[in-house]
Amino acid sequence: MSIVDAKISELKTKCLNIFVNVGLNIEDAHIIADNLLDAEMRGVPSHGLMRLKHYVQRIEKGLINLNPNVKVIKRNWCTIIN
């Protein structure tokens, strides 16, 4: 495994560009990029940038719904409502 020295802001910009280019809206692209980079910075690469290619492939194959209709159907201690 090699070590790469990169600025987080540059990595986020690249992630955003990739996600937007495959059809994500910018808000969702920010959420996903932030989570991937957060996992990477916490030392959990299995949930970090290595997932980017996998997500893009699944989006391109139509396996990820880019416009889900998400609804909270039950509120409990683990449900966050804005």
PDB file of N, CA, C and O in Angstrom:
ATOM      1  N   MET A   1       0.846  -1.170   0.000  1.00  0.00           N
ATOM      2  CA  MET A   1       0.000   0.000   0.000  1.00  0.00           C
ATOM      3  C   MET A   1       0.890   1.231   0.000  1.00  0.00           C
ATOM      4  O   MET A   1       1.871   1.293   0.741  1.00  0.00           O
ATOM      5  N   SER A   2       0.554   2.200  -0.821  1.00  0.00           N
ATOM      6  CA  SER A   2       1.338   3.423  -0.875  1.00  0.00           C
ATOM      7  C   SER A   2       0.617   4.543  -0.135  1.00  0.00           C
ATOM      8  O   SER A   2      -0.602   4.509   0.032  1.00  0.00           O
ATOM      9  N   ILE A   3       1.380   5.526   0.303  1.00  0.00           N
ATOM     10  CA  ILE A   3       0.831   6.674   1.003  1.00  0.00           C
ATOM     11  C   ILE A   3       0.748   7.837   0.026  1.00  0.00           C
ATOM     12  O   ILE A   3       1.699   8.119  -0.702  1.00  0.00           O
ATOM     13  N   VAL A   4      -0.384   8.501   0.018  1.00  0.00           N
ATOM     14  CA  VAL A   4      -0.604   9.640  -0.862  1.00  0.00           C
ATOM     15  C   VAL A   4      -0.781  10.880   0.001  1.00  0.00           C
ATOM     16  O   VAL A   4      -1.548  10.872   0.964  1.00  0.00           O
ATOM     17  N   ASP A   5      -0.071  11.939  -0.348  1.00  0.00           N
ATOM     18  CA  ASP A   5      -0.205  13.203   0.370  1.00  0.00           C
ATOM     19  C   ASP A   5      -1.103  14.113  -0.459  1.00  0.00           C
ATOM     20  O   ASP A   5      -0.740  14.516  -1.563  1.00  0.00           O
ATOM     21  N   ALA A   6      -2.277  14.434   0.080  1.00  0.00           N
ATOM     22  CA  ALA A   6      -3.223  15.278  -0.648  1.00  0.00           C
ATOM     23  C   ALA A   6      -3.987  16.147   0.336  1.00  0.00           C
ATOM     24  O   ALA A   6      -4.180  15.769   1.491  1.00  0.00           O
ATOM     25  N   LYS A   7      -4.415  17.302  -0.123  1.00  0.00           N
ATOM     26  CA  LYS A   7      -5.236  18.183   0.707  1.00  0.00           C
ATOM     27  C   LYS A   7      -6.679  17.697   0.682  1.00  0.00           C
ATOM     28  O   LYS A   7      -7.198  17.298  -0.360  1.00  0.00           O
ATOM     29  N   ILE A   8      -7.317  17.739   1.844  1.00  0.00           N
ATOM     30  CA  ILE A   8      -8.705  17.309   1.943  1.00  0.00           C
ATOM     31  C   ILE A   8      -9.587  18.118   0.999  1.00  0.00           C
ATOM     32  O   ILE A   8     -10.480  17.564   0.358  1.00  0.00           O
ATOM     33  N   SER A   9      -9.346  19.417   0.909  1.00  0.00           N
ATOM     34  CA  SER A   9     -10.168  20.262   0.037  1.00  0.00           C
ATOM     35  C   SER A   9     -10.051  19.839  -1.426  1.00  0.00           C
ATOM     36  O   SER A   9     -11.033  19.889  -2.167  1.00  0.00           O
ATOM     37  N   GLU A  10      -8.861  19.424  -1.841  1.00  0.00           N
ATOM     38  CA  GLU A  10      -8.672  18.950  -3.225  1.00  0.00           C
ATOM     39  C   GLU A  10      -9.382  17.628  -3.444  1.00  0.00           C
ATOM     40  O   GLU A  10     -10.009  17.415  -4.481  1.00  0.00           O
ATOM     41  N   LEU A  11      -9.283  16.743  -2.466  1.00  0.00           N
ATOM     42  CA  LEU A  11      -9.964  15.453  -2.578  1.00  0.00           C
ATOM     43  C   LEU A  11     -11.483  15.644  -2.624  1.00  0.00           C
ATOM     44  O   LEU A  11     -12.179  14.969  -3.383  1.00  0.00           O
ATOM     45  N   LYS A  12     -11.988  16.570  -1.803  1.00  0.00           N
ATOM     46  CA  LYS A  12     -13.433  16.805  -1.803  1.00  0.00           C
ATOM     47  C   LYS A  12     -13.882  17.346  -3.154  1.00  0.00           C
ATOM     48  O   LYS A  12     -14.909  16.919  -3.682  1.00  0.00           O
ATOM     49  N   THR A  13     -13.129  18.275  -3.713  1.00  0.00           N
ATOM     50  CA  THR A  13     -13.477  18.832  -5.022  1.00  0.00           C
ATOM     51  C   THR A  13     -13.512  17.743  -6.081  1.00  0.00           C
ATOM     52  O   THR A  13     -14.417  17.717  -6.914  1.00  0.00           O
ATOM     53  N   LYS A  14     -12.539  16.849  -6.057  1.00  0.00           N
ATOM     54  CA  LYS A  14     -12.507  15.747  -7.030  1.00  0.00           C
ATOM     55  C   LYS A  14     -13.699  14.821  -6.832  1.00  0.00           C
ATOM     56  O   LYS A  14     -14.335  14.411  -7.803  1.00  0.00           O
ATOM     57  N   CYS A  15     -14.004  14.489  -5.583  1.00  0.00           N
ATOM     58  CA  CYS A  15     -15.166  13.635  -5.300  1.00  0.00           C
ATOM     59  C   CYS A  15     -16.452  14.293  -5.786  1.00  0.00           C
ATOM     60  O   CYS A  15     -17.281  13.646  -6.426  1.00  0.00           O
ATOM     61  N   LEU A  16     -16.616  15.573  -5.485  1.00  0.00           N
ATOM     62  CA  LEU A  16     -17.822  16.289  -5.915  1.00  0.00           C
ATOM     63  C   LEU A  16     -17.964  16.259  -7.427  1.00  0.00           C
ATOM     64  O   LEU A  16     -19.046  15.989  -7.948  1.00  0.00           O
ATOM     65  N   ASN A  17     -16.874  16.535  -8.132  1.00  0.00           N
ATOM     66  CA  ASN A  17     -16.916  16.522  -9.598  1.00  0.00           C
ATOM     67  C   ASN A  17     -17.313  15.152 -10.130  1.00  0.00           C
ATOM     68  O   ASN A  17     -18.120  15.051 -11.055  1.00  0.00           O
ATOM     69  N   ILE A  18     -16.755  14.113  -9.557  1.00  0.00           N
ATOM     70  CA  ILE A  18     -17.062  12.749  -9.994  1.00  0.00           C
ATOM     71  C   ILE A  18     -18.538  12.445  -9.770  1.00  0.00           C
ATOM     72  O   ILE A  18     -19.218  11.960 -10.674  1.00  0.00           O
ATOM     73  N   PHE A  19     -19.033  12.727  -8.569  1.00  0.00           N
ATOM     74  CA  PHE A  19     -20.428  12.414  -8.258  1.00  0.00           C
ATOM     75  C   PHE A  19     -21.405  13.226  -9.097  1.00  0.00           C
ATOM     76  O   PHE A  19     -22.402  12.686  -9.577  1.00  0.00           O
ATOM     77  N   VAL A  20     -21.137  14.496  -9.276  1.00  0.00           N
ATOM     78  CA  VAL A  20     -22.019  15.337 -10.087  1.00  0.00           C
ATOM     79  C   VAL A  20     -22.006  14.862 -11.542  1.00  0.00           C
ATOM     80  O   VAL A  20     -23.042  14.874 -12.207  1.00  0.00           O
ATOM     81  N   ASN A  21     -20.840  14.445 -12.038  1.00  0.00           N
ATOM     82  CA  ASN A  21     -20.731  13.974 -13.420  1.00  0.00           C
ATOM     83  C   ASN A  21     -21.502  12.682 -13.676  1.00  0.00           C
ATOM     84  O   ASN A  21     -21.861  12.396 -14.819  1.00  0.00           O
ATOM     85  N   VAL A  22     -21.763  11.897 -12.628  1.00  0.00           N
ATOM     86  CA  VAL A  22     -22.564  10.676 -12.825  1.00  0.00           C
ATOM     87  C   VAL A  22     -24.030  10.885 -12.457  1.00  0.00           C
ATOM     88  O   VAL A  22     -24.814   9.936 -12.469  1.00  0.00           O
ATOM     89  N   GLY A  23     -24.409  12.139 -12.125  1.00  0.00           N
ATOM     90  CA  GLY A  23     -25.822  12.433 -11.967  1.00  0.00           C
ATOM     91  C   GLY A  23     -26.317  12.818 -10.591  1.00  0.00           C
ATOM     92  O   GLY A  23     -27.498  13.132 -10.443  1.00  0.00           O
ATOM     93  N   LEU A  24     -25.462  12.808  -9.568  1.00  0.00           N
ATOM     94  CA  LEU A  24     -25.924  13.220  -8.245  1.00  0.00           C
ATOM     95  C   LEU A  24     -26.136  14.719  -8.211  1.00  0.00           C
ATOM     96  O   LEU A  24     -25.431  15.470  -8.885  1.00  0.00           O
ATOM     97  N   ASN A  25     -27.116  15.158  -7.418  1.00  0.00           N
ATOM     98  CA  ASN A  25     -27.256  16.599  -7.211  1.00  0.00           C
ATOM     99  C   ASN A  25     -26.152  17.031  -6.253  1.00  0.00           C
ATOM    100  O   ASN A  25     -25.592  16.204  -5.533  1.00  0.00           O
ATOM    101  N   ILE A  26     -25.846  18.299  -6.242  1.00  0.00           N
ATOM    102  CA  ILE A  26     -24.700  18.794  -5.493  1.00  0.00           C
ATOM    103  C   ILE A  26     -24.838  18.579  -3.990  1.00  0.00           C
ATOM    104  O   ILE A  26     -23.841  18.322  -3.314  1.00  0.00           O
ATOM    105  N   GLU A  27     -26.063  18.680  -3.450  1.00  0.00           N
ATOM    106  CA  GLU A  27     -26.252  18.472  -2.010  1.00  0.00           C
ATOM    107  C   GLU A  27     -25.923  17.038  -1.609  1.00  0.00           C
ATOM    108  O   GLU A  27     -25.228  16.811  -0.618  1.00  0.00           O
ATOM    109  N   ASP A  28     -26.419  16.074  -2.376  1.00  0.00           N
ATOM    110  CA  ASP A  28     -26.127  14.674  -2.081  1.00  0.00           C
ATOM    111  C   ASP A  28     -24.649  14.369  -2.300  1.00  0.00           C
ATOM    112  O   ASP A  28     -24.055  13.595  -1.550  1.00  0.00           O
ATOM    113  N   ALA A  29     -24.062  14.973  -3.320  1.00  0.00           N
ATOM    114  CA  ALA A  29     -22.633  14.775  -3.580  1.00  0.00           C
ATOM    115  C   ALA A  29     -21.804  15.256  -2.391  1.00  0.00           C
ATOM    116  O   ALA A  29     -20.826  14.608  -2.015  1.00  0.00           O
ATOM    117  N   HIS A  30     -22.186  16.382  -1.799  1.00  0.00           N
ATOM    118  CA  HIS A  30     -21.477  16.898  -0.614  1.00  0.00           C
ATOM    119  C   HIS A  30     -21.596  15.925   0.557  1.00  0.00           C
ATOM    120  O   HIS A  30     -20.612  15.656   1.245  1.00  0.00           O
ATOM    121  N   ILE A  31     -22.782  15.407   0.779  1.00  0.00           N
ATOM    122  CA  ILE A  31     -22.998  14.481   1.898  1.00  0.00           C
ATOM    123  C   ILE A  31     -22.124  13.240   1.740  1.00  0.00           C
ATOM    124  O   ILE A  31     -21.448  12.824   2.680  1.00  0.00           O
ATOM    125  N   ILE A  32     -22.144  12.658   0.552  1.00  0.00           N
ATOM    126  CA  ILE A  32     -21.377  11.434   0.330  1.00  0.00           C
ATOM    127  C   ILE A  32     -19.882  11.709   0.400  1.00  0.00           C
ATOM    128  O   ILE A  32     -19.145  10.961   1.043  1.00  0.00           O
ATOM    129  N   ALA A  33     -19.429  12.768  -0.250  1.00  0.00           N
ATOM    130  CA  ALA A  33     -18.002  13.110  -0.225  1.00  0.00           C
ATOM    131  C   ALA A  33     -17.534  13.361   1.206  1.00  0.00           C
ATOM    132  O   ALA A  33     -16.473  12.879   1.602  1.00  0.00           O
ATOM    133  N   ASP A  34     -18.313  14.107   1.983  1.00  0.00           N
ATOM    134  CA  ASP A  34     -17.946  14.378   3.375  1.00  0.00           C
ATOM    135  C   ASP A  34     -17.829  13.095   4.183  1.00  0.00           C
ATOM    136  O   ASP A  34     -16.904  12.941   4.979  1.00  0.00           O
ATOM    137  N   ASN A  35     -18.768  12.173   3.978  1.00  0.00           N
ATOM    138  CA  ASN A  35     -18.726  10.911   4.722  1.00  0.00           C
ATOM    139  C   ASN A  35     -17.555  10.035   4.317  1.00  0.00           C
ATOM    140  O   ASN A  35     -16.917   9.421   5.172  1.00  0.00           O
ATOM    141  N   LEU A  36     -17.265   9.968   3.030  1.00  0.00           N
ATOM    142  CA  LEU A  36     -16.111   9.183   2.576  1.00  0.00           C
ATOM    143  C   LEU A  36     -14.817   9.754   3.135  1.00  0.00           C
ATOM    144  O   LEU A  36     -13.962   9.008   3.611  1.00  0.00           O
ATOM    145  N   LEU A  37     -14.670  11.065   3.078  1.00  0.00           N
ATOM    146  CA  LEU A  37     -13.451  11.701   3.578  1.00  0.00           C
ATOM    147  C   LEU A  37     -13.349  11.611   5.094  1.00  0.00           C
ATOM    148  O   LEU A  37     -12.254  11.453   5.634  1.00  0.00           O
ATOM    149  N   ASP A  38     -14.475  11.710   5.782  1.00  0.00           N
ATOM    150  CA  ASP A  38     -14.471  11.570   7.237  1.00  0.00           C
ATOM    151  C   ASP A  38     -13.994  10.174   7.640  1.00  0.00           C
ATOM    152  O   ASP A  38     -13.179  10.029   8.552  1.00  0.00           O
ATOM    153  N   ALA A  39     -14.500   9.165   6.967  1.00  0.00           N
ATOM    154  CA  ALA A  39     -14.067   7.792   7.259  1.00  0.00           C
ATOM    155  C   ALA A  39     -12.573   7.637   6.997  1.00  0.00           C
ATOM    156  O   ALA A  39     -11.858   7.006   7.776  1.00  0.00           O
ATOM    157  N   GLU A  40     -12.116   8.210   5.911  1.00  0.00           N
ATOM    158  CA  GLU A  40     -10.695   8.132   5.565  1.00  0.00           C
ATOM    159  C   GLU A  40      -9.840   8.794   6.650  1.00  0.00           C
ATOM    160  O   GLU A  40      -8.818   8.245   7.062  1.00  0.00           O
ATOM    161  N   MET A  41     -10.261   9.965   7.105  1.00  0.00           N
ATOM    162  CA  MET A  41      -9.491  10.696   8.121  1.00  0.00           C
ATOM    163  C   MET A  41      -9.554  10.028   9.492  1.00  0.00           C
ATOM    164  O   MET A  41      -8.651  10.212  10.308  1.00  0.00           O
ATOM    165  N   ARG A  42     -10.607   9.257   9.753  1.00  0.00           N
ATOM    166  CA  ARG A  42     -10.712   8.527  11.014  1.00  0.00           C
ATOM    167  C   ARG A  42      -9.936   7.219  10.980  1.00  0.00           C
ATOM    168  O   ARG A  42      -9.873   6.502  11.979  1.00  0.00           O
ATOM    169  N   GLY A  43      -9.347   6.908   9.835  1.00  0.00           N
ATOM    170  CA  GLY A  43      -8.568   5.680   9.723  1.00  0.00           C
ATOM    171  C   GLY A  43      -9.408   4.459   9.414  1.00  0.00           C
ATOM    172  O   GLY A  43      -9.042   3.342   9.781  1.00  0.00           O
ATOM    173  N   VAL A  44     -10.543   4.664   8.736  1.00  0.00           N
ATOM    174  CA  VAL A  44     -11.417   3.554   8.361  1.00  0.00           C
ATOM    175  C   VAL A  44     -11.523   3.544   6.829  1.00  0.00           C
ATOM    176  O   VAL A  44     -12.581   3.856   6.282  1.00  0.00           O
ATOM    177  N   PRO A  45     -10.439   3.188   6.141  1.00  0.00           N
ATOM    178  CA  PRO A  45     -10.450   3.252   4.679  1.00  0.00           C
ATOM    179  C   PRO A  45     -11.459   2.329   4.017  1.00  0.00           C
ATOM    180  O   PRO A  45     -11.843   2.564   2.871  1.00  0.00           O
ATOM    181  N   SER A  46     -11.897   1.287   4.708  1.00  0.00           N
ATOM    182  CA  SER A  46     -12.904   0.391   4.130  1.00  0.00           C
ATOM    183  C   SER A  46     -14.235   1.103   3.894  1.00  0.00           C
ATOM    184  O   SER A  46     -15.067   0.629   3.120  1.00  0.00           O
ATOM    185  N   HIS A  47     -14.433   2.240   4.562  1.00  0.00           N
ATOM    186  CA  HIS A  47     -15.645   3.035   4.382  1.00  0.00           C
ATOM    187  C   HIS A  47     -15.301   4.419   3.839  1.00  0.00           C
ATOM    188  O   HIS A  47     -16.115   5.341   3.895  1.00  0.00           O
ATOM    189  N   GLY A  48     -14.089   4.548   3.315  1.00  0.00           N
ATOM    190  CA  GLY A  48     -13.609   5.827   2.815  1.00  0.00           C
ATOM    191  C   GLY A  48     -13.553   5.879   1.301  1.00  0.00           C
ATOM    192  O   GLY A  48     -14.445   5.381   0.615  1.00  0.00           O
ATOM    193  N   LEU A  49     -12.497   6.488   0.788  1.00  0.00           N
ATOM    194  CA  LEU A  49     -12.380   6.748  -0.640  1.00  0.00           C
ATOM    195  C   LEU A  49     -12.363   5.500  -1.510  1.00  0.00           C
ATOM    196  O   LEU A  49     -12.677   5.570  -2.698  1.00  0.00           O
ATOM    197  N   MET A  50     -12.002   4.371  -0.936  1.00  0.00           N
ATOM    198  CA  MET A  50     -12.012   3.144  -1.744  1.00  0.00           C
ATOM    199  C   MET A  50     -13.432   2.779  -2.204  1.00  0.00           C
ATOM    200  O   MET A  50     -13.594   1.998  -3.142  1.00  0.00           O
ATOM    201  N   ARG A  51     -14.453   3.336  -1.553  1.00  0.00           N
ATOM    202  CA  ARG A  51     -15.847   3.081  -1.931  1.00  0.00           C
ATOM    203  C   ARG A  51     -16.279   3.908  -3.140  1.00  0.00           C
ATOM    204  O   ARG A  51     -17.280   3.581  -3.779  1.00  0.00           O
ATOM    205  N   LEU A  52     -15.544   4.971  -3.464  1.00  0.00           N
ATOM    206  CA  LEU A  52     -15.931   5.891  -4.529  1.00  0.00           C
ATOM    207  C   LEU A  52     -16.165   5.169  -5.854  1.00  0.00           C
ATOM    208  O   LEU A  52     -17.209   5.347  -6.482  1.00  0.00           O
ATOM    209  N   LYS A  53     -15.214   4.366  -6.275  1.00  0.00           N
ATOM    210  CA  LYS A  53     -15.351   3.647  -7.550  1.00  0.00           C
ATOM    211  C   LYS A  53     -16.571   2.726  -7.523  1.00  0.00           C
ATOM    212  O   LYS A  53     -17.312   2.640  -8.502  1.00  0.00           O
ATOM    213  N   HIS A  54     -16.770   2.053  -6.421  1.00  0.00           N
ATOM    214  CA  HIS A  54     -17.902   1.140  -6.270  1.00  0.00           C
ATOM    215  C   HIS A  54     -19.227   1.904  -6.399  1.00  0.00           C
ATOM    216  O   HIS A  54     -20.133   1.465  -7.107  1.00  0.00           O
ATOM    217  N   TYR A  55     -19.332   3.043  -5.715  1.00  0.00           N
ATOM    218  CA  TYR A  55     -20.554   3.844  -5.802  1.00  0.00           C
ATOM    219  C   TYR A  55     -20.805   4.315  -7.230  1.00  0.00           C
ATOM    220  O   TYR A  55     -21.931   4.238  -7.722  1.00  0.00           O
ATOM    221  N   VAL A  56     -19.760   4.802  -7.896  1.00  0.00           N
ATOM    222  CA  VAL A  56     -19.900   5.293  -9.271  1.00  0.00           C
ATOM    223  C   VAL A  56     -20.366   4.157 -10.187  1.00  0.00           C
ATOM    224  O   VAL A  56     -21.259   4.357 -11.010  1.00  0.00           O
ATOM    225  N   GLN A  57     -19.779   2.986 -10.053  1.00  0.00           N
ATOM    226  CA  GLN A  57     -20.169   1.843 -10.883  1.00  0.00           C
ATOM    227  C   GLN A  57     -21.636   1.484 -10.653  1.00  0.00           C
ATOM    228  O   GLN A  57     -22.366   1.199 -11.602  1.00  0.00           O
ATOM    229  N   ARG A  58     -22.060   1.499  -9.403  1.00  0.00           N
ATOM    230  CA  ARG A  58     -23.456   1.163  -9.089  1.00  0.00           C
ATOM    231  C   ARG A  58     -24.413   2.223  -9.620  1.00  0.00           C
ATOM    232  O   ARG A  58     -25.509   1.892 -10.074  1.00  0.00           O
ATOM    233  N   ILE A  59     -24.017   3.488  -9.569  1.00  0.00           N
ATOM    234  CA  ILE A  59     -24.842   4.561 -10.122  1.00  0.00           C
ATOM    235  C   ILE A  59     -24.966   4.374 -11.632  1.00  0.00           C
ATOM    236  O   ILE A  59     -26.064   4.453 -12.183  1.00  0.00           O
ATOM    237  N   GLU A  60     -23.849   4.128 -12.294  1.00  0.00           N
ATOM    238  CA  GLU A  60     -23.846   3.972 -13.752  1.00  0.00           C
ATOM    239  C   GLU A  60     -24.674   2.768 -14.197  1.00  0.00           C
ATOM    240  O   GLU A  60     -25.247   2.787 -15.286  1.00  0.00           O
ATOM    241  N   LYS A  61     -24.746   1.732 -13.381  1.00  0.00           N
ATOM    242  CA  LYS A  61     -25.542   0.546 -13.716  1.00  0.00           C
ATOM    243  C   LYS A  61     -27.012   0.705 -13.324  1.00  0.00           C
ATOM    244  O   LYS A  61     -27.828  -0.183 -13.574  1.00  0.00           O
ATOM    245  N   GLY A  62     -27.340   1.836 -12.712  1.00  0.00           N
ATOM    246  CA  GLY A  62     -28.718   2.069 -12.293  1.00  0.00           C
ATOM    247  C   GLY A  62     -29.104   1.339 -11.024  1.00  0.00           C
ATOM    248  O   GLY A  62     -30.290   1.172 -10.742  1.00  0.00           O
ATOM    249  N   LEU A  63     -28.122   0.902 -10.255  1.00  0.00           N
ATOM    250  CA  LEU A  63     -28.390   0.147  -9.036  1.00  0.00           C
ATOM    251  C   LEU A  63     -28.595   1.041  -7.814  1.00  0.00           C
ATOM    252  O   LEU A  63     -29.046   0.574  -6.769  1.00  0.00           O
ATOM    253  N   ILE A  64     -28.265   2.311  -7.945  1.00  0.00           N
ATOM    254  CA  ILE A  64     -28.490   3.282  -6.875  1.00  0.00           C
ATOM    255  C   ILE A  64     -29.504   4.300  -7.370  1.00  0.00           C
ATOM    256  O   ILE A  64     -29.314   4.926  -8.413  1.00  0.00           O
ATOM    257  N   ASN A  65     -30.565   4.458  -6.622  1.00  0.00           N
ATOM    258  CA  ASN A  65     -31.613   5.412  -6.959  1.00  0.00           C
ATOM    259  C   ASN A  65     -31.148   6.809  -6.556  1.00  0.00           C
ATOM    260  O   ASN A  65     -30.967   7.081  -5.369  1.00  0.00           O
ATOM    261  N   LEU A  66     -30.954   7.687  -7.520  1.00  0.00           N
ATOM    262  CA  LEU A  66     -30.479   9.037  -7.245  1.00  0.00           C
ATOM    263  C   LEU A  66     -31.590   9.971  -6.779  1.00  0.00           C
ATOM    264  O   LEU A  66     -31.315  11.090  -6.347  1.00  0.00           O
ATOM    265  N   ASN A  67     -32.828   9.528  -6.861  1.00  0.00           N
ATOM    266  CA  ASN A  67     -33.970  10.350  -6.438  1.00  0.00           C
ATOM    267  C   ASN A  67     -34.921   9.544  -5.566  1.00  0.00           C
ATOM    268  O   ASN A  67     -36.087   9.372  -5.922  1.00  0.00           O
ATOM    269  N   PRO A  68     -34.445   9.049  -4.431  1.00  0.00           N
ATOM    270  CA  PRO A  68     -35.326   8.234  -3.590  1.00  0.00           C
ATOM    271  C   PRO A  68     -36.398   9.080  -2.927  1.00  0.00           C
ATOM    272  O   PRO A  68     -36.219  10.279  -2.714  1.00  0.00           O
ATOM    273  N   ASN A  69     -37.504   8.448  -2.606  1.00  0.00           N
ATOM    274  CA  ASN A  69     -38.593   9.100  -1.891  1.00  0.00           C
ATOM    275  C   ASN A  69     -38.545   8.574  -0.456  1.00  0.00           C
ATOM    276  O   ASN A  69     -39.290   7.662  -0.096  1.00  0.00           O
ATOM    277  N   VAL A  70     -37.668   9.155   0.356  1.00  0.00           N
ATOM    278  CA  VAL A  70     -37.435   8.680   1.717  1.00  0.00           C
ATOM    279  C   VAL A  70     -38.438   9.325   2.663  1.00  0.00           C
ATOM    280  O   VAL A  70     -38.633  10.540   2.649  1.00  0.00           O
ATOM    281  N   LYS A  71     -39.071   8.492   3.487  1.00  0.00           N
ATOM    282  CA  LYS A  71     -40.037   8.975   4.471  1.00  0.00           C
ATOM    283  C   LYS A  71     -39.740   8.327   5.814  1.00  0.00           C
ATOM    284  O   LYS A  71     -39.363   7.157   5.880  1.00  0.00           O
ATOM    285  N   VAL A  72     -39.910   9.087   6.874  1.00  0.00           N
ATOM    286  CA  VAL A  72     -39.820   8.528   8.223  1.00  0.00           C
ATOM    287  C   VAL A  72     -41.197   7.980   8.546  1.00  0.00           C
ATOM    288  O   VAL A  72     -42.177   8.724   8.570  1.00  0.00           O
ATOM    289  N   ILE A  73     -41.273   6.674   8.797  1.00  0.00           N
ATOM    290  CA  ILE A  73     -42.574   6.075   9.097  1.00  0.00           C
ATOM    291  C   ILE A  73     -42.736   5.756  10.581  1.00  0.00           C
ATOM    292  O   ILE A  73     -43.834   5.445  11.042  1.00  0.00           O
ATOM    293  N   LYS A  74     -41.649   5.837  11.312  1.00  0.00           N
ATOM    294  CA  LYS A  74     -41.716   5.608  12.751  1.00  0.00           C
ATOM    295  C   LYS A  74     -40.603   6.403  13.413  1.00  0.00           C
ATOM    296  O   LYS A  74     -39.450   6.346  12.987  1.00  0.00           O
ATOM    297  N   ARG A  75     -40.944   7.128  14.432  1.00  0.00           N
ATOM    298  CA  ARG A  75     -39.938   7.906  15.167  1.00  0.00           C
ATOM    299  C   ARG A  75     -39.566   7.137  16.436  1.00  0.00           C
ATOM    300  O   ARG A  75     -40.428   6.632  17.154  1.00  0.00           O
ATOM    301  N   ASN A  76     -38.258   7.063  16.688  1.00  0.00           N
ATOM    302  CA  ASN A  76     -37.801   6.490  17.944  1.00  0.00           C
ATOM    303  C   ASN A  76     -36.468   7.141  18.302  1.00  0.00           C
ATOM    304  O   ASN A  76     -36.081   8.140  17.695  1.00  0.00           O
ATOM    305  N   TRP A  77     -35.779   6.589  19.266  1.00  0.00           N
ATOM    306  CA  TRP A  77     -34.566   7.217  19.803  1.00  0.00           C
ATOM    307  C   TRP A  77     -33.449   7.366  18.766  1.00  0.00           C
ATOM    308  O   TRP A  77     -32.560   8.197  18.951  1.00  0.00           O
ATOM    309  N   CYS A  78     -33.467   6.595  17.695  1.00  0.00           N
ATOM    310  CA  CYS A  78     -32.384   6.680  16.716  1.00  0.00           C
ATOM    311  C   CYS A  78     -32.792   7.433  15.448  1.00  0.00           C
ATOM    312  O   CYS A  78     -32.003   7.503  14.506  1.00  0.00           O
ATOM    313  N   THR A  79     -33.984   7.988  15.399  1.00  0.00           N
ATOM    314  CA  THR A  79     -34.452   8.734  14.246  1.00  0.00           C
ATOM    315  C   THR A  79     -34.205  10.219  14.476  1.00  0.00           C
ATOM    316  O   THR A  79     -34.650  10.788  15.473  1.00  0.00           O
ATOM    317  N   ILE A  80     -33.492  10.834  13.545  1.00  0.00           N
ATOM    318  CA  ILE A  80     -33.232  12.266  13.639  1.00  0.00           C
ATOM    319  C   ILE A  80     -34.173  12.978  12.681  1.00  0.00           C
ATOM    320  O   ILE A  80     -34.187  12.683  11.486  1.00  0.00           O
ATOM    321  N   ILE A  81     -34.945  13.896  13.190  1.00  0.00           N
ATOM    322  CA  ILE A  81     -35.893  14.655  12.386  1.00  0.00           C
ATOM    323  C   ILE A  81     -35.424  16.109  12.375  1.00  0.00           C
ATOM    324  O   ILE A  81     -35.198  16.707  13.427  1.00  0.00           O
ATOM    325  N   ASN A  82     -35.280  16.670  11.173  1.00  0.00           N
ATOM    326  CA  ASN A  82     -34.905  18.085  11.075  1.00  0.00           C
ATOM    327  C   ASN A  82     -36.138  18.943  11.005  1.00  0.00           C
ATOM    328  O   ASN A  82     -36.035  20.167  10.918  1.00  0.00           O
TER     329      ASN A  82
END
